[in-house]
């Protein structure tokens, strides 16, 4: 048998004032074995084994933000982070 089934964290990051996608956006999960895929529209997704993870969101000219998420097997966690 393989490892634990993954859950998904999926979200979107936009400028809180304009609602527009943010250029040069970075979303990372330092303690995760998976890479975060960020799209030009500010949406992101990562498939992770169950556990607690900290999302780090940053972009030039914006304050960096951290958000803790809990991943459960076969569950999708959706979030939105603004400016």
C-alpha positions as CSV (number, residue, x, y, z in Angstrom):
1,X,0.0,0.0,0.0
2,X,1.1,3.6,-0.6
3,X,1.1,6.6,1.7
4,X,-2.0,8.4,3.0
5,X,-4.4,9.8,0.4
6,X,-4.0,13.4,-0.4
7,X,-6.3,16.3,0.3
8,X,-6.2,19.5,-1.7
9,X,-5.7,23.1,-0.7
10,X,-7.1,25.5,-3.3
11,X,-7.5,29.2,-3.2
12,X,-7.2,32.6,-4.8
13,X,-5.1,35.7,-4.0
14,X,-6.2,39.1,-5.2
15,X,-5.7,42.7,-4.3
16,X,-8.2,43.6,-1.6
17,X,-8.8,47.1,-3.0
18,X,-9.2,46.3,-6.7
19,X,-10.0,42.5,-6.8
20,X,-7.4,42.0,-9.5
21,X,-4.8,39.3,-9.6
22,X,-1.4,40.2,-8.2
23,X,1.7,40.2,-10.4
24,X,4.7,38.1,-9.3
25,X,2.6,36.2,-6.7
26,X,4.3,33.5,-4.7
27,X,2.5,30.9,-2.6
28,X,4.6,28.4,-0.8
29,X,4.2,25.7,1.9
30,X,7.7,25.3,3.4
31,X,6.9,22.2,5.4
32,X,5.1,20.4,2.6
33,X,6.3,17.7,0.2
34,X,4.3,19.2,-2.6
35,X,4.8,22.2,-4.9
36,X,2.1,24.9,-5.1
37,X,0.9,25.7,-8.6
38,X,0.0,29.4,-9.0
39,X,-1.9,30.6,-12.1
40,X,-1.8,34.1,-13.6
41,X,-5.3,34.8,-12.3
42,X,-4.1,34.4,-8.7
43,X,-5.5,31.0,-8.1
44,X,-3.4,28.2,-6.6
45,X,-3.6,24.5,-5.7
46,X,-1.5,21.9,-3.9
47,X,-2.1,18.2,-3.2
48,X,-0.9,17.4,0.3
49,X,-1.0,14.4,2.6
50,X,-3.1,14.9,5.8
51,X,-1.7,17.3,8.3
52,X,-1.4,21.0,9.3
53,X,0.5,23.3,7.0
54,X,1.3,27.0,6.8
55,X,0.8,28.8,3.5
56,X,3.1,31.7,2.9
57,X,1.8,34.3,0.4
58,X,4.0,37.1,-0.8
59,X,4.4,39.5,-3.7
60,X,6.4,42.7,-4.3
61,X,4.7,45.8,-2.7
62,X,2.4,43.7,-0.5
63,X,2.7,42.6,3.1
64,X,3.5,38.9,3.3
65,X,0.7,36.8,4.8
66,X,0.6,33.4,6.6
67,X,-2.4,31.1,6.8
68,X,-2.5,27.8,8.5
69,X,-4.6,25.0,6.9
70,X,-5.6,21.5,8.1
71,X,-5.7,18.9,5.3
72,X,-7.9,15.9,5.8
73,X,-7.9,12.8,3.5
74,X,-9.9,13.4,0.3
75,X,-11.0,16.9,1.4
76,X,-10.6,20.2,-0.4
77,X,-9.7,23.3,1.6
78,X,-10.6,26.5,-0.2
79,X,-9.5,30.0,0.9
80,X,-9.1,33.5,-0.4
81,X,-6.3,35.8,0.7
82,X,-6.5,39.5,0.0
83,X,-4.2,42.5,0.5
